[in-house]
Amino acid sequence: MVMVFLAMLLAFQVPGENGHAADRNASAPAEYQLKAAFVYNFIKFVEWPSAERLAGDTLRICLLGEVPTAASFDDLNGQEVLGRRLSVTMLKLPQEARSCQVLFLAATQTARLTEVLAILGGAPVLTIGDTEGYAKRGVMINMFLENKRVRFEINAETARSAELRISTKLLKLASRVYGAVPGGE
Amino acid sequence: MEMKRYQQTIRRTASCLLIACATIMLMAGVLSAEETAPEGRDLKKLSIEELMEIEVQTVVSASRYRQKVSEAPASVTIITARDIQKFGYRTLADILRSVRGFYTTYDRNYQYLGVRGFGRPGDNNTRILLLVDGHRVNDAIYDSAAIGTEFVLDVDLIERVEVSRGPGSSLYGSNAFFAVVNVITRRAKDIGGIELSAEGGSQGTYKGRLSYGAAGKNGPDVLLSATGFTSAGDRLYFPAYDPGNPLADPRAGNGGYADNSDYDRFGSAYAKYEVGGLQLAGAYIERTKGIPTASYGTDFNEPGNRTTDSRGYVDLQYSSRFTGGAELTLRTYYDWYRYDGDYLYAGTVNKDRAVASWYGGDIRLTTRLLNAHHVIIGSEYEVRDRQNQYNADVSPPVVYLDDHRSSTKWAVYAQDEIAVSPIFLLYAGIRYDKTSTFGGTTNPRIAAVIKPIENGTLKLLYGKAFRAPTVYELYYAAPPQVLNNPTLQPEQIDTYELVYEHDFGNGLRASASRYRYSIRNLITQTYEPSSGATSFRNQERAEADGTELEVQKSWSSGADSRLSYAYQKAVDPKTGELLTNAPKHLAKLNLVVPIIKERFFAGIEEQYTSPRTTVAGQKTESFAVTNLTLFGRGPQRRVEASFSIYNVFNKKYADPVSGDLAPLDSIQQDGRTFRVKLTYVF
């Protein structure tokens, strides 16, 4: 019986490719695993200004504040998006954010959000958050949970001021868009 | 010889499981090194539209509002519809048997659940609270949680089962003693059309189901379903009833065989109507089971011995969400239950009957206050207008019991989830229940959920829970042998738990927990030698100490595994002896192996139970049961088929039973059985 048992265990040593999204046979993912995947996807739909594009082939994703299970974002490290390699860093001070291309702001930054956004000024940094009210307050893409699924809202105004071009596809998928949407792309 | 053999079995199965555990951990290491995308499933490869379809894992039962499993003030296990398909679960008992630390006992009439080493034969599943979408399933006569074929919902209609371990009376009141099991139903749009399902299996078992589910765009979601089930059962042999056996019971006959007495059949229906924040749901089941065990001193090999349980309810709920995140839920319901037992004594039919109906309403408000507080307050009121019990012989007509009762109960509760710091949640809850039968009881719960390190969660819990005396325990009487006891008080349990859960990433999660509980005023049927009468009394106590370990690993290929081990020592503090039907060790392994990705899977289950003491002082042998299900689905999920083999190695094992089945002390369970199932969606 032990042998049959072991045989069955060893039988499924097939790493294989990845599951289709429609089949939820794997256990439901943890919240931040899912949000990190969204961040990875958002990057694909945002165009940084040409000056920024020439600056190097690393795309820095910075985390500011206490992000629950930041390890989920670590998974993005080394991944390639649009010819650029991702690197994930935890920041201690908002001043360091100007050298990032993407800045994820944790819920703990609520109190000083205005200050942080002011420090960024019009720098081409894609700001992302997952706290209620962040988009209204200027964060460019804010994620939230609705019926256990991740949704997001966009602040097109601040994105435009930072010379970041958010594709219409992403704008269409957003639950809410703050600020005037430019006509077509 | 028996001693050595079962020691060998323990050693073999234990080492088997240890090897399994080691292999899984090893493979976790091997596979994570090979994969470029180490998460259980590589979410990054999905498009945004696909990501938007995925649900985050949450639980509603632990705090009566939706929250992350890691933040819940309880150790929670979730079994999903996918698990039910892939492991071929036929009843809620099959589902719960796979849960860490849970075990079942079947006396060929009802399935009984044991939790944390407590599962006294003769008890009626009164110490777990069973809910369907938050609606209480425990009836108003026996407070019994139906988990066998008498459970009101077809398992195919289950979206997921949330098992919140530990005391839940601070939110739910009576019967949330060891656990709260909340069965969440599937959504109408998940059925998306007409679903026809047919099953056939060993022992002449057949089940047919027709379901319809449609979701309107802004309009109502409607779900309708009806199921019919029949099983001829097994031809069972009992040495105690074999006339060839010199020590046979005087009722022995038919060579010790009970023919045509193990039948099981039911008809059930379910309907759910949802529009906006309103939900109207109704369920009904009528189930009849033959009693092949000549229980209660009835005639042996008599197919006329049977019990019929009918249960139904209608539940109307309205939820409204306000800006700021507050949510108000109002609910009203009407329930009914009927039990009919036919018992034959030397050809005379004795009818045992119970009828109950009850209705009530509750209101619940959850809201966030002052940034750091997530508060829930609620109130419930229930009228039990009929709680009648009856017992009489048909011919010559003698009425032994004709008892009519009614009662009311109300409760008020509150819980605060305080975010003391980003890594520390404190829960404090309390509930007051007042019942017209015994008075009032207050039950608090306090829990700390701390994240000491990244990906690790520590939970410390203390809770008090109670179980109200049932109308059966209070008033069932057939003098002079059976007397009632209207002065019964509720049972009480104090539980302390320490749980640590860790997410290693790469789809690997593990948890370890320790608990201790102490029960007093345990309601027990006691026998008074002087008068020769039995009655229920708040007489005993029980204490237990337990340790549980669980490891889960999921792979991007779709493979999934769960391995658990539970050690529990439940004793009578007066004597220090292990309780009856209290296994010290339970180990379980569940494995899903994709054979053809997305299309064809194998679900393997291995469950080990250590020896259990019976009512007569014997010990049942330890055993390990293996179940295998092959599950396949066609393109676009129009067709699904499965083939299951239960107890693959035809292991002979027995469950201890109550004294009501004397001279039987333990009942042998089924050997190898099969089931074929086909589902078609139009």
Interface residues (C-beta under 8 A of the other chain):
Chain A: M1 V2 F5 L6 M8 L9 L10 A11 F12 Q13 V14 P15 G16 E17 N18 G19 H20 A21 A22 D23 R24 N25 A26 S27 A28 P29 A30 E31 Q33 L34 A36 A37 F38 Y40 N41 F45 E66 P68 T69 A70 A71 S72 D75 L76 Q79 A107 T108 E132 L145 N147 K148 R149 V150 R151 L170 L173
Chain B: R12 S15 C16 I19 A20 T23 I24 M27 V30 L31 E34 E35 A37 P38 E39 G40 R41 D42 L43 K44 K45 L46 S47 I48 E49 E50 L51 M52 E53 I54 E55 V56 Q57 T58 R66 K68 S70 T80 R82 K86 G325 P422 I423 K451 E454 N455 D503 G505 G507 Q552 S554 W555 S556 S557 G558 A559 D560 L591 V592 V593 P594 K597 E598 F601 I604 E606 F649
